[in-house]
Amino acid sequence: QVQLVESGGGLVQAGGSLGLSCAASRSIFSFNAMGWYRQAPGKQRDVVAVVTSGGSTNYADSVKGRFTISRDNAKNTVYLQMNSLKPEDTGTYYCKATERWTDYWGKGTLVTVSS
């Protein structure tokens, strides 16, 4: 088992920046992948960005060039730097960790981008 705790959400104006953090309760070294997912009100949860244990990254087309995901194994933390935010980036951001065939989710942090 592992607990994931997201932080860093808040209210920001369009064009602004926010940095999210996801802290794990134990080492993330063995996690195959860690990612950030977003769920807007009334919509399904969609992937935003993923980083693998080897450091490879993938992004949703809508955030490419604006968001950056990174992981720090020494701190058991994954980050999401969000720049040039748009109102459509509004939603609850969830952290997910995958270890072998098991997925773990955090409880989410709310990001609101005002126009």
Salt bridges, closest charged atoms under 4 A:
ASP61 OD1 - LYS64 NZ 3.11
ASP89 OD1 - ARG38 NH1 3.02
ASP89 OD2 - ARG66 NH1 2.78
GLU99 OE1 - ARG26 NH2 2.64
ASP103 OD2 - LYS96 NZ 3.78
